[in-house]
Amino acid sequence: QHPTQTLTDLLTIKSLKGSLENHTIGLCGDLKNGRTVHSLVKSMSRYKGIKFIFISPDELKMPKYIKDAIQEQGHAYYETDNLDEVIGSLDILYMTRVQRERFFNEEDYVRLKDTYILNREKLNLAQPDMPVLHPLPRVDEIASDVDQDPRAAYFDQVQNGKYIRMA
């Protein structure tokens, strides 16, 4: 798991949304291998009113043990491979990169790496107060034209991570 990133993510969400309760959180990208998303989902499932939307291709779906833990805590989740269809219903979007080092086959990595690219056009479908988080570094999954949008919270997230890790 990834405890310092999770503390960073929790601090960022709380500072931006005012609470860690009653949010619909979309997690997008490599949900199979991403330690950051596994840790965040397990932590956020301790709070009331959390709904999860997992956005990934079939090959990179959230592992069953994480989905089982969510259900044991009484939370709902929804799985899709289409970011566009759900982005408007999200309170928070957590993007992740497809990690080359997690693949044994270069062809699979190349086929999947650009499945989800958040750009300004897609972000226009989102709520005006929906922060975009990312554990960084990014590759191509968030276009640089998103960086200037006030919802791009990943640089604030990095700043929070500095303080969390110092502590």
MDTraj code that builds the backbone (N, CA, C; nanometers):
import mdtraj as md
import numpy as np

residues = "GLN HIS PRO THR GLN THR LEU THR ASP LEU LEU THR ILE LYS SER LEU LYS GLY SER LEU GLU ASN HIS THR ILE GLY LEU CYS GLY ASP LEU LYS ASN GLY ARG THR VAL HIS SER LEU VAL LYS SER MET SER ARG TYR LYS GLY ILE LYS PHE ILE PHE ILE SER PRO ASP GLU LEU LYS MET PRO LYS TYR ILE LYS ASP ALA ILE GLN GLU GLN GLY HIS ALA TYR TYR GLU THR ASP ASN LEU ASP GLU VAL ILE GLY SER LEU ASP ILE LEU TYR MET THR ARG VAL GLN ARG GLU ARG PHE PHE ASN GLU GLU ASP TYR VAL ARG LEU LYS ASP THR TYR ILE LEU ASN ARG GLU LYS LEU ASN LEU ALA GLN PRO ASP MET PRO VAL LEU HIS PRO LEU PRO ARG VAL ASP GLU ILE ALA SER ASP VAL ASP GLN ASP PRO ARG ALA ALA TYR PHE ASP GLN VAL GLN ASN GLY LYS TYR ILE ARG MET ALA".split()
xyz = np.array([
    [0.0842, -0.1181, 0.0000],
    [0.0000, 0.0000, 0.0000],
    [0.0886, 0.1243, 0.0000],
    [0.0281, 0.2409, 0.0139],
    [0.1037, 0.3655, 0.0019],
    [0.0544, 0.4656, 0.1070],
    [0.0964, 0.4475, 0.2336],
    [0.0379, 0.5284, 0.3422],
    [0.0647, 0.6785, 0.3343],
    [0.1834, 0.7219, 0.2948],
    [0.2071, 0.8669, 0.2925],
    [0.1270, 0.9336, 0.1814],
    [0.1097, 0.8657, 0.0689],
    [0.0273, 0.9223, -0.0381],
    [-0.1186, 0.9275, 0.0056],
    [-0.1624, 0.8268, 0.0775],
    [-0.3012, 0.8256, 0.1247],
    [-0.3269, 0.9399, 0.2220],
    [-0.2361, 0.9628, 0.3146],
    [-0.2511, 1.0767, 0.4056],
    [-0.2529, 1.2083, 0.3278],
    [-0.1689, 1.2181, 0.2283],
    [-0.1663, 1.3354, 0.1405],
    [-0.3007, 1.3528, 0.0710],
    [-0.3536, 1.2438, 0.0167],
    [-0.4812, 1.2495, -0.0549],
    [-0.5950, 1.2888, 0.0387],
    [-0.5963, 1.2319, 0.1586],
    [-0.7013, 1.2647, 0.2559],
    [-0.6950, 1.4129, 0.2946],
    [-0.5756, 1.4624, 0.3199],
    [-0.5592, 1.6039, 0.3537],
    [-0.6069, 1.6929, 0.2386],
    [-0.5718, 1.6562, 0.1179],
    [-0.6095, 1.7358, 0.0010],
    [-0.7611, 1.7360, -0.0167],
    [-0.8231, 1.6199, -0.0067],
    [-0.9688, 1.6116, -0.0213],
    [-1.0379, 1.6927, 0.0872],
    [-0.9941, 1.6758, 0.2096],
    [-1.0559, 1.7497, 0.3215],
    [-1.0400, 1.9002, 0.3025],
    [-0.9224, 1.9438, 0.2597],
    [-0.9002, 2.0882, 0.2432],
    [-0.9819, 2.1454, 0.1269],
    [-1.0048, 2.0659, 0.0230],
    [-1.0778, 2.1158, -0.0932],
    [-1.2285, 2.1003, -0.0812],
    [-1.2719, 1.9928, -0.0171],
    [-1.4153, 1.9628, -0.0110],
    [-1.4761, 1.9893, 0.1268],
    [-1.3932, 2.0144, 0.2275],
    [-1.4431, 2.0457, 0.3600],
    [-1.4754, 1.9260, 0.4473],
    [-1.4790, 1.8088, 0.3887],
    [-1.5166, 1.6872, 0.4608],
    [-1.4658, 1.5656, 0.3850],
    [-1.4559, 1.4566, 0.4557],
    [-1.4202, 1.3292, 0.3914],
    [-1.5438, 1.2398, 0.3748],
    [-1.6619, 1.2954, 0.3965],
    [-1.7857, 1.2189, 0.3882],
    [-1.8712, 1.2660, 0.2708],
    [-1.9579, 1.1725, 0.2258],
    [-2.0614, 1.2032, 0.1259],
    [-2.0056, 1.2527, -0.0066],
    [-1.9132, 1.1764, -0.0615],
    [-1.8551, 1.2097, -0.1918],
    [-1.8688, 1.0922, -0.2875],
    [-1.8796, 1.1248, -0.4158],
    [-1.8662, 1.0261, -0.5218],
    [-1.7277, 1.0458, -0.5812],
    [-1.6450, 0.9429, -0.5676],
    [-1.5053, 0.9512, -0.6082],
    [-1.4834, 0.8624, -0.7299],
    [-1.4366, 0.9218, -0.8376],
    [-1.3995, 0.8458, -0.9562],
    [-1.2504, 0.8205, -0.9553],
    [-1.2129, 0.6956, -0.9732],
    [-1.0714, 0.6583, -0.9821],
    [-1.0499, 0.6027, -1.1221],
    [-0.9524, 0.6584, -1.1933],
    [-0.9392, 0.6323, -1.3357],
    [-0.7966, 0.5905, -1.3717],
    [-0.7847, 0.4853, -1.4511],
    [-0.6547, 0.4417, -1.5018],
    [-0.6225, 0.3003, -1.4617],
    [-0.5013, 0.2787, -1.4142],
    [-0.4550, 0.1462, -1.3741],
    [-0.4981, 0.1191, -1.2302],
    [-0.6146, 0.0619, -1.2153],
    [-0.6682, 0.0331, -1.0829],
    [-0.6251, -0.1042, -1.0330],
    [-0.5758, -0.1853, -1.1207],
    [-0.5285, -0.3188, -1.0821],
    [-0.3979, -0.3105, -1.0031],
    [-0.3047, -0.2304, -1.0503],
    [-0.1702, -0.2268, -0.9932],
    [-0.1418, -0.1054, -0.9056],
    [-0.2315, -0.0096, -0.9026],
    [-0.2024, 0.1167, -0.8356],
    [-0.2142, 0.1088, -0.6843],
    [-0.1007, 0.1120, -0.6158],
    [-0.1030, 0.1101, -0.4689],
    [-0.1736, 0.2322, -0.4137],
    [-0.1592, 0.3458, -0.4798],
    [-0.2207, 0.4682, -0.4284],
    [-0.3723, 0.4569, -0.4274],
    [-0.4304, 0.4035, -0.5332],
    [-0.5764, 0.3919, -0.5368],
    [-0.6261, 0.2841, -0.4415],
    [-0.5517, 0.1774, -0.4252],
    [-0.5913, 0.0733, -0.3293],
    [-0.5967, 0.1313, -0.1887],
    [-0.4932, 0.2029, -0.1513],
    [-0.4877, 0.2635, -0.0178],
    [-0.5964, 0.3686, 0.0014],
    [-0.6176, 0.4520, -0.0984],
    [-0.7177, 0.5575, -0.0864],
    [-0.8576, 0.4985, -0.0726],
    [-0.8892, 0.3989, -0.1517],
    [-1.0223, 0.3375, -0.1451],
    [-1.0444, 0.2735, -0.0087],
    [-0.9454, 0.2023, 0.0403],
    [-0.9605, 0.1390, 0.1715],
    [-0.9780, 0.2437, 0.2813],
    [-0.9072, 0.3539, 0.2721],
    [-0.9200, 0.4606, 0.3717],
    [-1.0533, 0.5335, 0.3602],
    [-1.0913, 0.5708, 0.2395],
    [-1.2158, 0.6453, 0.2212],
    [-1.3387, 0.5607, 0.2546],
    [-1.3266, 0.4300, 0.2483],
    [-1.4420, 0.3448, 0.2795],
    [-1.4742, 0.3460, 0.4291],
    [-1.3919, 0.4103, 0.5081],
    [-1.4188, 0.4255, 0.6521],
    [-1.5130, 0.5434, 0.6808],
    [-1.5403, 0.6235, 0.5791],
    [-1.6233, 0.7425, 0.5975],
    [-1.7634, 0.7195, 0.5417],
    [-1.8600, 0.7946, 0.5951],
    [-1.9999, 0.7795, 0.5567],
    [-2.0261, 0.8367, 0.4180],
    [-2.1189, 0.7720, 0.3492],
    [-2.1726, 0.8270, 0.2257],
    [-2.0778, 0.8290, 0.1072],
    [-1.9798, 0.7422, 0.1070],
    [-1.8832, 0.7394, -0.0039],
    [-1.9308, 0.6432, -0.1119],
    [-1.9282, 0.6907, -0.2368],
    [-1.9566, 0.6063, -0.3523],
    [-1.8330, 0.6086, -0.4403],
    [-1.7987, 0.4943, -0.4931],
    [-1.6807, 0.4821, -0.5784],
    [-1.7230, 0.4496, -0.7207],
    [-1.6575, 0.5149, -0.8156],
    [-1.6735, 0.4799, -0.9563],
    [-1.5350, 0.4455, -1.0080],
    [-1.5193, 0.3205, -1.0509],
    [-1.3911, 0.2707, -1.1000],
    [-1.3929, 0.2757, -1.2523],
    [-1.2983, 0.3501, -1.3085],
    [-1.2928, 0.3736, -1.4521],
    [-1.1628, 0.3142, -1.5046],
    [-1.1749, 0.2031, -1.5753],
    [-1.0548, 0.1356, -1.6262],
    [-1.0937, 0.0375, -1.7346],
    [-0.9960, -0.0012, -1.8173],
    [-1.0214, -0.1110, -1.9103],
    [-1.0280, -0.2426, -1.8316],
    [-1.0854, -0.3444, -1.8924],
    [-1.1014, -0.4743, -1.8252],
    [-0.9707, -0.5275, -1.7678],
    [-0.8623, -0.5091, -1.8402],
    [-0.7334, -0.5639, -1.7967],
    [-0.6779, -0.4959, -1.6718],
    [-0.7284, -0.3769, -1.6397],
    [-0.6727, -0.2988, -1.5290],
    [-0.7773, -0.2673, -1.4216],
    [-0.8772, -0.3543, -1.4077],
    [-0.9848, -0.3322, -1.3106],
    [-0.9351, -0.3426, -1.1668],
    [-1.0094, -0.2779, -1.0789],
    [-0.9828, -0.2839, -0.9358],
    [-0.9900, -0.4297, -0.8899],
    [-0.8936, -0.4742, -0.8088],
    [-0.8938, -0.6141, -0.7625],
    [-1.0166, -0.6463, -0.6765],
    [-1.0545, -0.7705, -0.6810],
    [-1.1722, -0.8179, -0.6087],
    [-1.1611, -0.7922, -0.4585],
    [-1.0440, -0.8111, -0.4000],
    [-1.0320, -0.7948, -0.2554],
    [-1.0611, -0.6506, -0.2120],
    [-1.0320, -0.5536, -0.2970],
    [-1.0638, -0.4137, -0.2662],
    [-1.2148, -0.3928, -0.2766],
    [-1.2754, -0.4478, -0.3815],
    [-1.4200, -0.4336, -0.3984],
    [-1.4945, -0.5033, -0.2848],
    [-1.4447, -0.6168, -0.2415],
    [-1.5062, -0.6870, -0.1282],
    [-1.4979, -0.6030, -0.0007],
    [-1.3842, -0.5385, 0.0215],
    [-1.3665, -0.4546, 0.1412],
    [-1.4634, -0.3370, 0.1400],
    [-1.4872, -0.2794, 0.0229],
    [-1.5817, -0.1684, 0.0096],
    [-1.7221, -0.2147, 0.0477],
    [-1.7607, -0.3282, -0.0068],
    [-1.8947, -0.3793, 0.0207],
    [-1.9115, -0.4147, 0.1684],
    [-1.8077, -0.4680, 0.2302],
    [-1.8145, -0.4997, 0.3730],
    [-1.8381, -0.3745, 0.4567],
    [-1.7889, -0.2606, 0.4092],
    [-1.8090, -0.1336, 0.4786],
    [-1.9434, -0.0696, 0.4429],
    [-2.0184, -0.1331, 0.3537],
    [-2.1510, -0.0836, 0.3176],
    [-2.1534, 0.0223, 0.2101],
    [-2.0481, 0.0305, 0.1293],
    [-2.0418, 0.1317, 0.0243],
    [-2.0708, 0.0711, -0.1127],
    [-2.1219, 0.1555, -0.1999],
    [-2.1514, 0.1142, -0.3366],
    [-2.0333, 0.1466, -0.4270],
    [-2.0196, 0.0671, -0.5314],
    [-1.9232, 0.1007, -0.6354],
    [-1.9838, 0.0656, -0.7703],
    [-1.9322, 0.1316, -0.8706],
    [-1.9766, 0.1118, -1.0079],
    [-1.8513, 0.1036, -1.0931],
    [-1.8500, 0.0121, -1.1875],
    [-1.7353, -0.0023, -1.2772],
    [-1.7756, 0.0333, -1.4191],
    [-1.6859, 0.1039, -1.4858],
    [-1.7084, 0.1415, -1.6254],
    [-1.5736, 0.1554, -1.6946],
    [-1.5767, 0.1552, -1.8254],
    [-1.4545, 0.1831, -1.9007],
    [-1.4656, 0.3180, -1.9730],
    [-1.5695, 0.3966, -1.9375],
    [-1.5965, 0.5200, -2.0094],
    [-1.5953, 0.6403, -1.9149],
    [-1.4875, 0.7156, -1.9166],
    [-1.4747, 0.8342, -1.8328],
    [-1.5790, 0.9396, -1.8686],
    [-1.6034, 0.9597, -1.9961],
    [-1.6959, 1.0644, -2.0408],
    [-1.8360, 1.0461, -1.9827],
    [-1.8797, 0.9211, -1.9703],
    [-2.0175, 0.8972, -1.9247],
    [-2.0373, 0.9237, -1.7757],
    [-1.9303, 0.9253, -1.6970],
    [-1.9461, 0.9409, -1.5517],
    [-1.8848, 1.0688, -1.4951],
    [-1.8042, 1.1388, -1.5704],
    [-1.7303, 1.2516, -1.5144],
    [-1.8232, 1.3590, -1.4574],
    [-1.9394, 1.3772, -1.5154],
    [-2.0331, 1.4779, -1.4677],
    [-2.0948, 1.4461, -1.3323],
    [-2.0880, 1.3206, -1.2898],
    [-2.1482, 1.2802, -1.1616],
    [-2.0468, 1.2731, -1.0475],
    [-1.9210, 1.3061, -1.0755],
    [-1.8153, 1.2922, -0.9755],
    [-1.7978, 1.4173, -0.8907],
    [-1.7693, 1.3956, -0.7624],
    [-1.7290, 1.5043, -0.6738],
    [-1.5778, 1.5216, -0.6745],
    [-1.5065, 1.4110, -0.7027],
    [-1.3602, 1.4082, -0.7038],
    [-1.3181, 1.3113, -0.8135],
    [-1.2167, 1.3480, -0.8903],
    [-1.1595, 1.2566, -0.9894],
    [-1.0136, 1.2328, -0.9543],
    [-0.9778, 1.1057, -0.9389],
    [-0.8407, 1.0663, -0.9061],
    [-0.7846, 0.9928, -1.0277],
    [-0.6967, 1.0587, -1.0999],
    [-0.6350, 0.9998, -1.2188],
    [-0.5080, 0.9244, -1.1802],
    [-0.4777, 0.8188, -1.2532],
    [-0.3516, 0.7468, -1.2353],
    [-0.2932, 0.7158, -1.3725],
    [-0.1653, 0.6933, -1.3726],
    [-0.1000, 0.6570, -1.4979],
    [-0.0982, 0.5058, -1.5132],
    [-0.0923, 0.4612, -1.6353],
    [-0.0680, 0.3199, -1.6632],
    [0.0827, 0.3023, -1.6531],
    [0.1251, 0.2176, -1.5602],
    [0.2663, 0.2059, -1.5265],
    [0.3355, 0.0997, -1.6120],
    [0.4269, 0.1450, -1.6934],
    [0.5003, 0.0558, -1.7831],
    [0.5640, -0.0611, -1.7083],
    [0.6181, -0.0338, -1.5895],
    [0.6907, -0.1357, -1.5137],
    [0.6008, -0.2482, -1.4624],
    [0.4686, -0.2311, -1.4699],
    [0.3747, -0.3346, -1.4236],
    [0.3398, -0.4352, -1.5333],
    [0.3884, -0.4124, -1.6539],
    [0.3536, -0.4988, -1.7669],
    [0.4684, -0.5903, -1.8039],
    [0.4354, -0.7139, -1.8339],
    [0.5341, -0.8092, -1.8830],
    [0.5439, -0.8010, -2.0346],
    [0.4423, -0.7486, -2.0966],
    [0.4324, -0.7453, -2.2415],
    [0.4238, -0.5986, -2.2867],
    [0.5212, -0.5538, -2.3611],
    [0.5271, -0.4149, -2.4088],
    [0.4068, -0.3804, -2.4968],
    [0.3578, -0.4774, -2.5729],
    [0.2421, -0.4525, -2.6597],
    [0.1186, -0.4157, -2.5783],
    [0.0984, -0.4842, -2.4658],
    [-0.0163, -0.4532, -2.3803],
    [-0.0038, -0.3125, -2.3228],
    [0.1150, -0.2765, -2.2798],
    [0.1367, -0.1413, -2.2264],
    [0.1058, -0.0362, -2.3325],
    [0.1581, -0.0525, -2.4507],
    [0.1384, 0.0448, -2.5587],
    [-0.0105, 0.0551, -2.5933],
    [-0.0803, -0.0576, -2.5934],
    [-0.2229, -0.0586, -2.6261],
    [-0.3064, 0.0138, -2.5207],
    [-0.2664, 0.0062, -2.3939],
    [-0.3488, 0.0591, -2.2849],
    [-0.3063, 0.1952, -2.2317],
    [-0.1828, 0.2368, -2.2581],
    [-0.1274, 0.3542, -2.1903],
    [-0.2035, 0.4838, -2.2150],
    [-0.2641, 0.4992, -2.3292],
    [-0.3354, 0.6229, -2.3605],
    [-0.4872, 0.6049, -2.3617],
    [-0.5360, 0.5061, -2.2880],
    [-0.6797, 0.4797, -2.2855],
    [-0.7566, 0.5988, -2.2301],
    [-0.7030, 0.6621, -2.1261],
    [-0.7706, 0.7755, -2.0626],
    [-0.6772, 0.8949, -2.0603],
    [-0.7174, 0.9976, -2.1304],
    [-0.6427, 1.1231, -2.1292],
    [-0.7418, 1.2328, -2.0935],
    [-0.7207, 1.2932, -1.9775],
    [-0.8066, 1.4023, -1.9343],
    [-0.7547, 1.5307, -1.9983],
    [-0.8399, 1.5932, -2.0771],
    [-0.8048, 1.7202, -2.1386],
    [-0.9137, 1.8228, -2.1045],
    [-0.8951, 1.9438, -2.1491],
    [-0.9897, 2.0514, -2.1168],
    [-1.1308, 2.0187, -2.1667],
    [-1.1401, 1.9590, -2.2839],
    [-1.2713, 1.9243, -2.3408],
    [-1.3472, 1.8279, -2.2481],
    [-1.2788, 1.7243, -2.1993],
    [-1.3428, 1.6295, -2.1069],
    [-1.3730, 1.6962, -1.9739],
    [-1.2823, 1.7807, -1.9277],
    [-1.3019, 1.8474, -1.7996],
    [-1.4231, 1.9401, -1.8037],
    [-1.4586, 1.9903, -1.9217],
    [-1.5771, 2.0753, -1.9351],
    [-1.7064, 1.9991, -1.9054],
    [-1.7013, 1.8663, -1.9070],
    [-1.8181, 1.7844, -1.8749],
    [-1.8364, 1.7672, -1.7242],
    [-1.7363, 1.8060, -1.6468],
    [-1.7347, 1.7836, -1.5020],
    [-1.8005, 1.8994, -1.4275],
    [-1.8322, 1.8727, -1.3011],
    [-1.8850, 1.9763, -1.2139],
    [-1.7801, 2.0868, -1.1970],
    [-1.8242, 2.2102, -1.1783],
    [-1.7285, 2.3218, -1.1689],
    [-1.6407, 2.3193, -1.0441],
    [-1.6771, 2.2372, -0.9447],
    [-1.5966, 2.2305, -0.8219],
    [-1.5346, 2.0920, -0.7997],
    [-1.5232, 2.0131, -0.9064],
    [-1.4674, 1.8781, -0.8960],
    [-1.3154, 1.8819, -0.9064],
    [-1.2433, 1.8605, -0.7952],
    [-1.0975, 1.8603, -0.8053],
    [-1.0457, 1.7367, -0.8791],
    [-0.9381, 1.7573, -0.9516],
    [-0.8666, 1.6484, -1.0180],
    [-0.7401, 1.6219, -0.9374],
    [-0.7279, 1.4995, -0.8885],
    [-0.6097, 1.4586, -0.8136],
    [-0.5297, 1.3592, -0.8962],
    [-0.4016, 1.3505, -0.8660],
    [-0.3107, 1.2560, -0.9332],
    [-0.1884, 1.2409, -0.8444],
    [-0.1425, 1.1173, -0.8210],
    [-0.0260, 1.1003, -0.7334],
    [0.1059, 1.1435, -0.7975],
    [0.1043, 1.1711, -0.9256],
    [0.2230, 1.2109, -1.0016],
    [0.3378, 1.1105, -0.9855],
    [0.4275, 1.0974, -1.0754],
    [0.4376, 1.1762, -1.1979],
    [0.3341, 1.1310, -1.3006],
    [0.2948, 1.2238, -1.3826],
    [0.2043, 1.1887, -1.4913],
    [0.2866, 1.1601, -1.6159],
    [0.2259, 1.0908, -1.7077],
    [0.2896, 1.0674, -1.8368],
    [0.2079, 1.1476, -1.9385],
    [0.0993, 1.0896, -1.9889],
    [0.0133, 1.1595, -2.0843],
    [-0.1324, 1.1604, -2.0408],
    [-0.1636, 1.1082, -1.9230],
    [-0.3037, 1.0897, -1.8841],
    [-0.3749, 1.2184, -1.8437],
    [-0.3010, 1.3242, -1.8189],
    [-0.3603, 1.4569, -1.7987],
    [-0.2874, 1.5527, -1.8920],
    [-0.3625, 1.6083, -1.9864],
    [-0.3031, 1.7024, -2.0817],
    [-0.2607, 1.8292, -2.0078],
    [-0.1559, 1.8905, -2.0558],
    [-0.1040, 2.0102, -1.9892],
    [-0.2027, 2.1263, -1.9930],
    [-0.3006, 2.1239, -2.0846],
    [-0.3991, 2.2324, -2.0873],
    [-0.4932, 2.2293, -1.9667],
    [-0.4902, 2.1215, -1.8898],
    [-0.5705, 2.1113, -1.7677],
    [-0.5014, 2.1838, -1.6509],
    [-0.3705, 2.1976, -1.6577],
    [-0.2939, 2.2535, -1.5454],
    [-0.3427, 2.3912, -1.5007],
    [-0.3920, 2.4710, -1.5908],
    [-0.4356, 2.6066, -1.5570],
    [-0.5787, 2.6117, -1.5049],
    [-0.6504, 2.5020, -1.5134],
    [-0.7886, 2.4976, -1.4654],
    [-0.7888, 2.4987, -1.3124],
    [-0.8772, 2.5746, -1.2494],
    [-0.8800, 2.5791, -1.1023],
    [-0.9105, 2.4440, -1.0371],
    [-0.9644, 2.3503, -1.1132],
    [-0.9927, 2.2169, -1.0583],
    [-0.8698, 2.1276, -1.0559],
    [-0.7644, 2.1664, -1.1221],
    [-0.6401, 2.0880, -1.1229],
    [-0.5753, 2.1004, -0.9860],
    [-0.5983, 2.0016, -0.9013],
    [-0.5540, 2.0093, -0.7619],
    [-0.4275, 1.9290, -0.7356],
    [-0.3684, 1.8700, -0.8367],
    [-0.2541, 1.7820, -0.8148],
    [-0.1291, 1.8565, -0.7710],
    [-0.1162, 1.9830, -0.8043],
    [-0.0004, 2.0579, -0.7548],
    [-0.0181, 2.0927, -0.6060],
    [-0.1422, 2.1232, -0.5659],
    [-0.1711, 2.1397, -0.4226],
    [-0.1478, 2.0083, -0.3487],
    [-0.1837, 1.9015, -0.4126],
    [-0.1643, 1.7673, -0.3554],
    [-0.0152, 1.7415, -0.3300],
    [0.0688, 1.7806, -0.4230],
    [0.2136, 1.7651, -0.4061],
    [0.2623, 1.8477, -0.2878],
    [0.2136, 1.9700, -0.2766],
    [0.2512, 2.0562, -0.1637],
    [0.2093, 1.9923, -0.0312],
    [0.0885, 1.9393, -0.0268],
    [0.0426, 1.8705, 0.0939],
    [0.1296, 1.7486, 0.1238],
    [0.1708, 1.6797, 0.0202],
    [0.2570, 1.5628, 0.0383],
    [0.3906, 1.5985, 0.1002],
    [0.4415, 1.7132, 0.0646],
    [0.5671, 1.7608, 0.1235],
    [0.5524, 1.7729, 0.2750],
    [0.4423, 1.8345, 0.3193],
    [0.4211, 1.8531, 0.4627],
    [0.3919, 1.7213, 0.5324],
    [0.3139, 1.6359, 0.4717],
    [0.2829, 1.5042, 0.5308],
    [0.4110, 1.4247, 0.5489],
    [0.4959, 1.4239, 0.4482],
    [0.6192, 1.3443, 0.4552],
    [0.7204, 1.4060, 0.5506],
    [0.7201, 1.5377, 0.5630],
    [0.8065, 1.6019, 0.6620],
    [0.7646, 1.5624, 0.8033],
    [0.6340, 1.5563, 0.8256],
    [0.5823, 1.5208, 0.9582],
    [0.6152, 1.3760, 0.9896],
])
top = md.Topology()
chain = top.add_chain()
for i, resn in enumerate(residues, 1):
    res = top.add_residue(resn, chain, resSeq=i)
    for name in ("N", "CA", "C"):
        top.add_atom(name, md.element.get_by_symbol(name[0]), res)
traj = md.Trajectory(xyz[None], top)
